Amino acid sequence: MNRLTLSFQSMIKKISIFFVLLSLSIQSISQESRLTDQNSIAWFAYTGNIKLSPKVSIHTEYQWRRTEGLKYWQQGLFRTGINYSLRKDVNLIVGYANAQTYSYGDYPASFAFPEHRIFEQLFIKDKIGYIDFSHRFMLEQRFVGSVSLQNGTQKTDYNYLNRMRYRAKAEIPFLKEKLPTKWSLILQDEIFIGWGENIGTNIFDQNRIGILCGYKLNDLVKIEAGYINQTLQQPRRINNRSVFQHNNGFLIAANFSFDVIKK
């Protein structure tokens, strides 16, 4: 391992610690004046990576998110982008996402609202022994709709917001006779931080914790399923108090890899 790699890993660790401490400090400051909302959620996700060349691929993704079991919509999210591999363990993605968020919970929004995003993502993989680590850094330029009723007709205005995200993920394979199997334990945490103009006091956006079980069917298909916890701060305030949602439930994700250049 050369000095450049060691320096790079050290930088990643420092950035990761910064995001964690920033999230904890923001949450602790806002605890005194908050409203809380508990919800059960069920998330289903599809992710597909279509390889076009040794370095270029197309990322496709759709997430179907429900609340109160499967009764009501929470959010629908579509995301796509161009993935460029700088090297085997470092990828860059630039793309577009479209989301529709619905009214749910004890403090629902008046109307479901749309959102358009442009995003840039840096994905870094690392391995220590049998354990696979990954770091995902994402910047989002968000155009969030605000829906109102005017003269009996719904009108949508868009606000521009910036957001940065960091996800740390560790995948620990189940060992059988000192060799990894197709099964693994996955631990992950993702922090969302808003920044720039129009963000107001809503700097902390949300945090997601996942404890999942992974199963690799083959080199092309992998399934992940388990527990997901989402702590989310709504962008609006009620009686000058922040609204924090604590959403708990399960996540089922199917990940596919398609190689159109492979003979």
Backbone bond lengths (Angstrom), bond angles and torsions (degrees), N, CA, C in turn:
res aa  C-N    CA-C-N  psi(-1)  N-CA   C-N-CA  omega(-1)  CA-C   N-CA-C  phi
1 M - - - 1.463 - - 1.530 108.92 -
2 N 1.361 117.51 121.84 1.454 120.59 -174.76 1.521 111.45 -85.55
3 R 1.341 114.80 174.37 1.469 119.88 -176.65 1.513 111.74 -64.76
4 L 1.348 117.05 -35.75 1.458 120.60 -178.95 1.527 110.42 -63.07
5 T 1.322 117.19 -41.91 1.468 121.44 179.54 1.519 110.65 -65.74
6 L 1.341 116.80 -43.60 1.459 120.62 179.08 1.526 111.14 -62.83
7 S 1.330 116.74 -42.10 1.459 121.14 178.95 1.522 110.89 -64.67
8 F 1.326 115.79 -38.97 1.453 121.46 179.30 1.525 110.76 -64.44
9 Q 1.330 116.96 -44.60 1.461 121.21 178.86 1.528 111.39 -64.26
10 S 1.329 116.61 -38.50 1.462 120.79 178.49 1.521 110.68 -63.40
11 M 1.325 117.03 -40.35 1.456 121.34 179.19 1.525 110.40 -64.30
12 I 1.332 117.46 -41.81 1.457 121.77 179.71 1.525 110.48 -61.85
13 K 1.338 117.02 -42.76 1.461 120.65 179.56 1.523 111.07 -62.49
14 K 1.338 117.24 -42.68 1.467 120.72 -179.62 1.523 111.31 -64.60
15 I 1.329 117.39 -41.47 1.463 120.80 178.52 1.526 110.55 -64.67
16 S 1.333 116.26 -40.89 1.463 121.06 -179.98 1.518 110.72 -61.96
17 I 1.332 117.22 -45.99 1.465 121.40 179.33 1.525 110.57 -62.66
18 F 1.333 117.33 -38.98 1.459 121.41 178.69 1.523 111.01 -60.45
19 F 1.334 118.55 -46.57 1.453 121.74 179.79 1.524 111.21 -61.46
20 V 1.322 117.33 -43.34 1.467 121.44 -179.13 1.521 110.86 -62.87
21 L 1.336 117.08 -48.88 1.465 120.80 -179.13 1.524 111.75 -64.79
22 L 1.331 117.01 -37.77 1.457 120.64 178.77 1.520 110.57 -63.69
23 S 1.321 116.76 -44.44 1.459 120.90 179.39 1.522 111.60 -62.21
24 L 1.335 117.21 -45.92 1.464 120.99 -178.66 1.522 111.65 -63.84
25 S 1.331 117.50 -40.45 1.462 120.78 -178.95 1.520 111.29 -67.62
26 I 1.339 117.36 -39.61 1.465 120.70 -179.82 1.514 110.35 -66.07
27 Q 1.337 116.53 -42.94 1.462 120.07 -179.78 1.526 111.65 -64.65
28 S 1.338 116.91 -40.08 1.464 119.80 -177.68 1.521 111.29 -67.67
29 I 1.332 117.56 -35.11 1.461 120.82 179.88 1.522 111.11 -65.84
30 S 1.346 116.62 -37.53 1.461 120.24 -173.66 1.514 113.85 -89.81
31 Q 1.318 119.71 2.12 1.449 121.51 -175.82 1.520 113.37 -68.94
32 E 1.322 118.52 -24.82 1.457 120.76 -173.89 1.518 112.53 -69.86
33 S 1.313 118.93 -33.38 1.457 121.64 -175.09 1.526 110.11 -127.60
34 R 1.337 116.23 71.96 1.448 119.08 -178.58 1.525 110.83 -136.22
35 L 1.321 114.13 153.05 1.446 122.88 169.85 1.520 107.56 -105.62
36 T 1.326 117.51 141.68 1.463 120.17 -177.24 1.521 110.32 -116.45
37 D 1.304 114.25 149.59 1.465 122.32 -176.75 1.528 107.88 -140.69
38 Q 1.320 117.53 124.21 1.460 122.96 -179.40 1.527 109.29 -104.11
39 N 1.346 116.67 131.81 1.461 120.88 179.36 1.527 110.27 -140.44
40 S 1.320 115.60 149.07 1.467 120.63 171.06 1.525 108.37 -96.73
41 I 1.321 116.89 139.63 1.459 121.08 -175.72 1.521 110.84 -131.41
42 A 1.326 115.48 157.66 1.463 122.89 174.60 1.527 107.27 -140.30
43 W 1.323 116.38 117.84 1.461 121.76 -177.07 1.522 110.43 -114.22
44 F 1.329 115.13 135.41 1.461 121.79 175.66 1.531 107.43 -125.89
45 A 1.328 116.26 131.84 1.460 119.69 -173.56 1.527 111.26 -133.89
46 Y 1.319 115.04 140.62 1.466 122.99 170.97 1.521 107.92 -118.48
47 T 1.324 117.00 133.69 1.460 122.26 173.74 1.518 108.60 -132.96
48 G 1.331 116.06 129.23 1.459 120.93 178.42 1.506 110.95 -129.62
49 N 1.319 116.18 135.62 1.460 122.10 178.34 1.527 107.94 -119.45
50 I 1.330 116.92 115.57 1.469 122.08 -176.78 1.521 108.62 -104.63
51 K 1.313 116.60 109.00 1.460 121.89 -175.62 1.525 110.47 -81.80
52 L 1.341 116.01 121.50 1.461 121.71 -178.90 1.517 112.85 -101.19
53 S 1.328 116.81 -26.28 1.459 122.69 179.59 1.525 107.09 -156.31
54 P 1.346 119.00 173.69 1.467 118.80 179.43 1.527 114.47 -56.67
55 K 1.330 118.27 -23.37 1.464 120.37 -177.05 1.521 114.41 -117.87
56 V 1.318 119.04 -15.21 1.462 122.02 -173.22 1.525 110.68 -118.60
57 S 1.338 115.54 135.37 1.463 120.85 175.78 1.517 109.28 -147.61
58 I 1.328 116.23 164.68 1.466 122.97 178.27 1.523 108.65 -106.53
59 H 1.314 115.50 128.82 1.461 121.45 177.79 1.521 109.23 -96.47
60 T 1.348 117.62 129.87 1.457 122.80 174.73 1.524 108.67 -128.52
61 E 1.341 116.39 145.08 1.462 119.52 -175.20 1.528 110.20 -158.91
62 Y 1.335 115.75 138.98 1.460 120.00 171.00 1.527 108.74 -140.44
63 Q 1.342 115.89 136.60 1.456 121.33 179.14 1.528 109.52 -125.15
64 W 1.319 115.04 126.57 1.465 123.82 -179.76 1.517 106.70 -108.26
65 R 1.324 117.48 107.30 1.452 122.21 -172.00 1.525 109.73 -114.61
66 R 1.346 115.02 126.45 1.451 121.95 -176.74 1.530 110.28 -121.76
67 T 1.327 115.51 162.48 1.455 120.96 177.33 1.521 109.64 -133.46
68 E 1.346 116.15 160.23 1.468 121.95 -174.44 1.524 109.91 55.48
69 G 1.339 114.69 58.26 1.457 119.51 -173.77 1.509 108.60 74.86
70 L 1.335 116.57 -120.34 1.460 120.91 176.04 1.528 111.38 -116.27
71 K 1.337 117.51 14.27 1.458 120.95 -170.56 1.523 113.13 -70.11
72 Y 1.335 117.40 -43.51 1.461 120.26 -169.89 1.533 110.63 -127.13
73 W 1.329 113.49 153.71 1.450 120.22 173.42 1.531 109.93 -69.37
74 Q 1.333 115.58 140.28 1.463 121.24 163.79 1.527 109.01 -106.57
75 Q 1.334 115.56 -51.47 1.469 119.74 -179.12 1.528 110.03 -164.63
76 G 1.302 115.60 146.79 1.457 122.58 168.32 1.512 107.83 -117.39
77 L 1.340 117.20 134.41 1.467 120.97 -174.74 1.523 110.19 -136.85
78 F 1.333 115.78 126.26 1.471 122.51 173.45 1.518 108.27 -116.72
79 R 1.344 116.34 135.63 1.464 120.49 -178.89 1.520 108.97 -141.74
80 T 1.333 116.34 138.68 1.455 121.41 176.25 1.522 109.63 -146.99
81 G 1.328 116.63 157.81 1.462 119.77 -178.64 1.512 111.91 -173.90
82 I 1.321 114.74 174.09 1.461 122.93 176.66 1.524 108.27 -102.81
83 N 1.313 115.67 125.42 1.462 123.13 -177.18 1.532 109.07 -104.55
84 Y 1.337 115.65 125.89 1.465 120.19 178.00 1.521 109.00 -120.33
85 S 1.314 116.85 126.69 1.462 122.32 -177.69 1.528 109.99 -91.13
86 L 1.343 116.14 109.49 1.458 119.80 177.11 1.525 110.20 -69.10
87 R 1.328 115.42 -40.31 1.446 123.10 173.35 1.530 106.86 -157.98
88 K 1.289 117.93 -176.44 1.462 121.17 -171.96 1.525 113.01 -59.00
89 D 1.322 117.61 -33.72 1.456 121.00 -174.53 1.525 113.95 -109.75
90 V 1.335 119.21 8.46 1.470 122.57 -179.44 1.527 109.87 -135.64
91 N 1.349 116.08 122.49 1.459 121.69 179.28 1.517 111.06 -125.78
92 L 1.307 115.71 148.18 1.457 123.46 173.67 1.524 109.23 -118.00
93 I 1.339 116.80 138.14 1.459 121.17 176.26 1.527 108.79 -131.53
94 V 1.320 116.02 135.12 1.465 122.71 171.51 1.518 106.66 -124.00
95 G 1.346 117.05 131.62 1.451 116.75 -175.99 1.515 114.68 -165.73
96 Y 1.326 113.96 -165.39 1.469 123.52 -175.82 1.524 109.34 -132.16
97 A 1.329 116.43 144.99 1.456 121.87 176.44 1.523 109.72 -134.92
98 N 1.326 114.52 147.07 1.460 121.54 176.66 1.520 108.51 -128.56
99 A 1.327 117.44 128.50 1.460 121.58 -178.24 1.522 110.28 -129.57
100 Q 1.331 115.11 147.16 1.456 122.02 172.60 1.522 106.99 -126.78
101 T 1.337 116.81 115.33 1.457 122.31 -178.19 1.518 109.09 -105.56
102 Y 1.330 116.22 135.36 1.463 121.88 -172.07 1.528 111.44 -107.13
103 S 1.321 115.76 167.55 1.461 122.09 177.20 1.527 109.29 -79.67
104 Y 1.332 116.52 127.06 1.460 120.49 179.39 1.526 108.32 -161.26
105 G 1.325 116.78 167.38 1.453 121.46 175.97 1.526 113.21 84.46
106 D 1.332 115.13 -176.24 1.468 121.72 -178.38 1.525 113.06 -73.72
107 Y 1.328 117.27 -22.73 1.468 121.62 -179.35 1.528 108.70 -127.65
108 P 1.338 117.08 67.36 1.468 120.07 -173.53 1.525 112.28 -73.77
109 A 1.324 114.73 153.71 1.460 119.79 171.20 1.529 109.00 -68.47
110 S 1.308 116.70 155.66 1.468 120.50 -177.72 1.523 111.48 -64.87
111 F 1.333 116.45 -37.16 1.454 121.09 -179.14 1.532 108.59 -138.82
112 A 1.328 115.50 154.12 1.465 119.45 168.39 1.528 108.08 -63.55
113 F 1.344 116.02 145.32 1.461 117.65 -176.19 1.527 110.77 -134.14
114 P 1.343 116.26 146.99 1.464 121.16 179.73 1.521 111.44 -90.01
115 E 1.328 114.57 164.80 1.466 120.72 175.98 1.529 109.43 -150.97
116 H 1.319 116.20 135.13 1.462 122.88 174.01 1.527 108.09 -114.60
117 R 1.315 116.69 137.24 1.462 121.00 -178.43 1.524 110.89 -132.47
118 I 1.306 114.81 143.63 1.462 122.64 163.30 1.522 105.89 -111.05
119 F 1.318 117.38 136.10 1.462 118.51 -175.41 1.529 111.35 -137.89
120 E 1.339 114.22 152.96 1.465 123.60 173.10 1.526 107.35 -126.73
121 Q 1.316 116.55 132.84 1.459 120.32 -173.27 1.529 111.52 -133.18
122 L 1.336 115.01 136.34 1.463 122.63 173.29 1.519 107.48 -115.24
123 F 1.338 116.55 123.22 1.459 121.93 -177.07 1.530 108.80 -120.24
124 I 1.339 115.63 124.14 1.465 121.32 -174.98 1.523 109.17 -124.85
125 K 1.309 116.51 130.88 1.465 121.97 178.50 1.527 109.73 -110.70
126 D 1.324 115.34 147.77 1.459 122.30 178.28 1.520 108.21 -146.51
127 K 1.295 117.23 159.82 1.462 120.94 -178.50 1.521 109.30 -142.68
128 I 1.337 115.16 130.82 1.462 121.53 175.02 1.523 107.09 -126.63
129 G 1.300 116.18 108.57 1.454 120.20 -174.81 1.513 110.25 64.52
130 Y 1.342 116.75 -127.19 1.455 121.03 177.70 1.528 112.45 -86.94
131 I 1.341 118.57 -9.77 1.457 122.08 -172.24 1.521 110.71 -88.81
132 D 1.339 116.04 128.96 1.463 122.61 176.70 1.523 109.38 -96.61
133 F 1.316 116.43 126.10 1.456 122.24 175.74 1.524 109.13 -112.19
134 S 1.333 116.13 148.55 1.462 119.95 174.26 1.524 109.18 -144.00
135 H 1.333 114.92 150.32 1.460 122.94 178.68 1.526 107.13 -128.62
136 R 1.326 115.76 127.51 1.457 120.16 178.41 1.520 109.15 -120.41
137 F 1.323 116.51 118.57 1.464 123.08 176.64 1.533 107.69 -109.90
138 M 1.326 116.68 130.99 1.457 119.79 -176.97 1.522 110.26 -137.54
139 L 1.325 115.94 136.84 1.461 123.62 170.20 1.524 107.54 -111.07
140 E 1.346 115.70 135.96 1.458 120.52 -179.16 1.521 110.29 -126.88
141 Q 1.329 116.36 131.56 1.453 122.75 170.60 1.531 105.93 -103.80
142 R 1.340 116.00 108.30 1.457 121.85 -167.67 1.536 111.41 -106.56
143 F 1.318 115.43 136.02 1.451 122.49 172.85 1.530 106.09 -116.19
144 V 1.341 115.49 95.99 1.461 122.70 -170.29 1.525 109.31 -97.34
145 G 1.329 115.76 125.57 1.452 120.62 -178.40 1.515 112.88 -77.08
146 S 1.311 115.50 143.54 1.460 123.18 173.48 1.523 107.15 -121.57
147 V 1.333 116.66 111.80 1.466 121.66 -171.82 1.523 109.42 -99.15
148 S 1.325 116.47 132.37 1.462 122.05 177.76 1.527 108.90 -136.72
149 L 1.320 114.94 163.78 1.465 121.13 -179.47 1.515 108.73 -106.56
150 Q 1.334 115.92 118.15 1.458 121.08 -179.48 1.522 109.42 -128.04
151 N 1.347 115.20 118.10 1.465 121.22 -179.18 1.531 111.77 54.86
152 G 1.334 115.16 39.47 1.458 119.95 177.88 1.509 114.90 79.16
153 T 1.335 117.78 4.37 1.469 121.97 -178.73 1.520 110.03 -122.46
154 Q 1.322 115.93 135.84 1.458 119.46 177.85 1.530 110.25 -74.82
155 K 1.348 114.62 132.91 1.457 121.28 178.29 1.519 108.59 -122.79
156 T 1.329 116.59 137.45 1.464 121.77 -178.50 1.524 110.34 -116.25
157 D 1.342 115.63 120.53 1.462 122.31 172.01 1.527 107.70 -109.08
158 Y 1.331 116.49 150.67 1.466 120.03 -175.89 1.527 111.07 -114.62
159 N 1.334 115.08 135.30 1.460 122.36 173.94 1.522 109.05 -108.49
160 Y 1.323 115.86 139.92 1.466 120.54 179.31 1.528 110.29 -93.89
161 L 1.344 116.27 128.94 1.462 122.24 -179.58 1.529 109.68 -135.85
162 N 1.337 115.43 149.60 1.464 121.69 173.60 1.530 109.31 -107.67
163 R 1.319 115.84 144.91 1.463 119.48 177.00 1.525 109.33 -146.79
164 M 1.340 115.94 141.90 1.461 120.67 173.55 1.523 108.79 -120.39
165 R 1.331 115.26 146.17 1.457 121.62 -175.28 1.527 109.66 -133.17
166 Y 1.323 114.71 146.07 1.462 120.21 174.42 1.526 108.72 -137.66
167 R 1.332 115.96 127.02 1.466 121.06 176.90 1.517 110.18 -122.37
168 A 1.338 115.54 127.02 1.459 122.42 173.10 1.528 107.85 -106.27
169 K 1.318 115.80 135.92 1.464 120.14 -175.07 1.522 109.48 -140.53
170 A 1.327 116.12 134.05 1.467 122.31 176.20 1.519 108.22 -124.99
171 E 1.315 116.20 131.07 1.462 122.03 178.86 1.527 108.81 -118.51
172 I 1.331 115.73 117.34 1.461 122.04 -174.83 1.525 108.46 -111.09
173 P 1.322 118.65 111.11 1.476 119.71 -178.16 1.517 111.63 -72.57
174 F 1.322 115.42 144.89 1.456 120.10 171.13 1.528 107.84 -74.24
175 L 1.323 116.17 129.86 1.464 120.42 -174.88 1.521 110.62 -95.86
176 K 1.308 115.41 141.01 1.457 122.85 176.15 1.516 108.10 -133.30
177 E 1.326 114.64 111.41 1.478 120.40 -177.15 1.520 110.67 54.97
178 K 1.371 114.37 46.00 1.467 123.46 176.33 1.527 113.75 66.95
179 L 1.325 117.44 14.53 1.464 121.21 176.00 1.529 109.09 -124.86
180 P 1.340 117.59 142.03 1.463 119.39 -179.97 1.525 111.76 -69.19
181 T 1.333 116.24 145.92 1.454 121.71 176.48 1.529 109.46 -100.62
182 K 1.315 116.34 -172.30 1.460 120.79 177.64 1.525 111.95 -76.79
183 W 1.336 117.53 -11.31 1.451 122.32 -177.95 1.528 110.99 -96.13
184 S 1.331 116.03 147.99 1.468 119.66 179.92 1.521 110.29 -151.99
185 L 1.321 115.61 158.89 1.468 123.79 172.74 1.520 107.48 -102.67
186 I 1.333 116.78 131.30 1.461 122.09 -176.42 1.529 109.15 -119.22
187 L 1.330 115.78 125.80 1.469 122.49 176.07 1.523 107.78 -119.07
188 Q 1.316 117.28 129.71 1.462 119.29 -178.17 1.523 111.09 -148.55
189 D 1.328 114.49 153.71 1.457 121.59 176.22 1.522 107.83 -145.88
190 E 1.348 115.79 135.95 1.463 120.40 179.51 1.517 109.72 -131.23
191 I 1.327 115.77 131.82 1.457 123.85 -178.10 1.531 109.31 -112.81
192 F 1.337 116.68 135.64 1.458 123.43 179.00 1.526 108.49 -116.77
193 I 1.327 117.00 126.05 1.464 122.14 -179.31 1.527 109.40 -128.13
194 G 1.326 116.32 127.12 1.457 120.32 175.95 1.528 110.99 -87.45
195 W 1.331 116.81 151.75 1.463 119.81 179.50 1.530 109.29 -154.97
196 G 1.326 114.81 165.22 1.460 120.73 177.24 1.519 112.91 88.80
197 E 1.317 116.25 -169.44 1.456 122.51 -178.90 1.529 110.70 -67.45
198 N 1.325 115.61 156.79 1.468 124.91 176.50 1.522 113.36 70.22
199 I 1.322 118.80 3.23 1.465 119.83 -177.55 1.522 110.82 -83.51
200 G 1.346 117.88 -24.69 1.452 121.59 179.46 1.519 111.81 60.97
201 T 1.336 115.63 -135.04 1.470 120.27 179.93 1.520 112.31 -92.11
202 N 1.319 117.14 -1.64 1.467 121.20 -175.80 1.528 110.29 -87.94
203 I 1.350 116.77 60.01 1.468 120.46 179.62 1.522 110.07 -72.55
204 F 1.333 116.12 -48.96 1.455 118.67 173.78 1.521 108.29 -74.09
205 D 1.325 116.91 122.04 1.458 121.64 -178.29 1.531 110.62 -97.40
206 Q 1.329 116.67 -57.56 1.455 119.98 178.52 1.521 111.25 -168.16
207 N 1.338 114.78 169.36 1.457 122.51 175.72 1.529 108.21 -141.18
208 R 1.323 115.80 140.74 1.466 120.69 -179.08 1.528 109.68 -128.87
209 I 1.320 114.75 128.82 1.460 121.53 177.01 1.521 108.18 -117.05
210 G 1.331 116.49 133.93 1.455 120.72 179.14 1.518 111.56 -129.85
211 I 1.331 115.97 136.14 1.463 122.90 171.38 1.526 105.94 -124.73
212 L 1.324 116.36 106.84 1.453 121.28 -167.96 1.517 111.54 -126.91
213 C 1.322 114.48 162.52 1.463 122.22 171.66 1.525 107.14 -114.14
214 G 1.328 116.52 130.34 1.454 120.94 -179.71 1.517 111.69 -108.76
215 Y 1.335 115.48 144.67 1.461 120.76 175.60 1.528 108.44 -135.89
216 K 1.311 116.55 122.08 1.458 122.26 -179.03 1.521 109.25 -97.99
217 L 1.331 115.91 106.82 1.455 119.65 -179.77 1.520 111.12 -66.58
218 N 1.351 115.83 -45.21 1.456 122.98 177.77 1.517 107.27 -162.79
219 D 1.332 117.48 -166.36 1.465 120.91 -178.67 1.524 112.64 -69.42
220 L 1.338 117.39 -12.73 1.456 121.02 -175.05 1.520 114.19 -105.53
221 V 1.333 118.30 -23.29 1.462 121.44 -172.21 1.523 110.19 -132.26
222 K 1.345 115.37 133.27 1.459 121.71 175.86 1.523 109.53 -140.50
223 I 1.338 116.87 137.21 1.450 123.12 179.65 1.527 109.20 -113.65
224 E 1.341 116.26 136.79 1.467 122.32 175.27 1.523 108.04 -127.80
225 A 1.330 116.83 133.57 1.455 120.60 -178.94 1.520 109.65 -149.03
226 G 1.344 116.34 145.57 1.456 119.36 178.61 1.508 112.38 162.35
227 Y 1.333 115.76 -152.79 1.466 124.24 -172.67 1.522 110.70 -91.96
228 I 1.347 115.92 138.83 1.456 121.38 176.14 1.533 109.19 -131.16
229 N 1.319 116.32 134.83 1.460 122.70 177.08 1.524 108.09 -122.54
230 Q 1.320 116.43 124.75 1.464 122.24 -179.87 1.524 109.27 -120.39
231 T 1.337 116.26 119.63 1.460 122.00 171.65 1.518 107.34 -105.89
232 L 1.320 117.02 117.84 1.465 121.51 -170.21 1.521 109.82 -129.91
233 Q 1.327 116.05 132.31 1.459 121.45 173.66 1.522 109.35 -99.20
234 Q 1.333 116.14 121.30 1.454 119.61 178.89 1.532 110.29 -66.94
235 P 1.330 117.01 147.18 1.469 119.50 -178.86 1.521 113.61 -69.59
236 R 1.334 117.81 -20.08 1.470 120.09 -179.32 1.528 110.66 -101.06
237 R 1.317 116.29 160.03 1.456 122.93 178.38 1.530 108.79 -114.41
238 I 1.328 116.49 148.62 1.456 122.81 178.76 1.522 108.11 -119.68
239 N 1.328 116.42 120.92 1.472 121.56 -175.84 1.528 110.90 52.90
240 N 1.346 114.32 40.89 1.466 122.24 179.21 1.533 113.01 62.20
241 R 1.330 116.43 26.74 1.463 121.39 178.56 1.520 109.43 -123.67
242 S 1.329 116.34 138.77 1.462 121.57 177.93 1.524 110.07 -71.28
243 V 1.326 116.31 147.00 1.461 122.28 177.67 1.528 108.40 -109.87
244 F 1.328 115.57 118.60 1.458 121.56 178.24 1.527 109.36 -110.89
245 Q 1.324 115.87 126.58 1.458 121.34 175.59 1.526 109.51 -98.24
246 H 1.328 115.85 137.01 1.455 122.07 173.80 1.532 106.72 -116.66
247 N 1.325 115.16 98.52 1.459 122.06 -174.18 1.525 109.71 -104.98
248 N 1.330 116.41 124.74 1.455 122.28 -177.97 1.526 109.76 -127.00
249 G 1.335 115.49 141.92 1.457 118.57 178.66 1.514 111.23 176.92
250 F 1.321 115.99 -146.78 1.457 120.04 -177.05 1.523 110.80 -127.07
251 L 1.316 114.15 156.82 1.464 123.36 179.78 1.523 108.76 -128.52
252 I 1.321 116.27 133.30 1.462 122.79 172.26 1.525 107.28 -125.12
253 A 1.320 117.19 120.76 1.459 121.74 -176.71 1.527 110.16 -127.27
254 A 1.321 115.51 135.55 1.466 122.00 175.89 1.520 108.09 -114.76
255 N 1.330 116.63 123.71 1.463 122.64 -178.13 1.525 109.93 -114.56
256 F 1.338 115.33 126.42 1.457 121.21 -176.71 1.531 109.77 -120.82
257 S 1.317 115.43 144.80 1.459 122.22 174.34 1.529 108.74 -124.07
258 F 1.331 115.26 122.26 1.464 120.71 -179.85 1.524 108.36 -116.43
259 D 1.322 116.83 129.74 1.459 122.67 -179.12 1.508 108.81 -117.76
260 V 1.357 117.11 99.54 1.467 120.47 -175.92 1.527 111.67 -81.57
261 I 1.350 117.72 -10.12 1.463 119.06 179.98 1.517 112.36 -97.46
262 K 1.341 117.07 -8.72 1.449 120.17 -178.36 1.510 111.06 -77.71
263 K 1.296 116.36 131.10 1.468 120.56 -178.65 1.515 109.68 -80.25
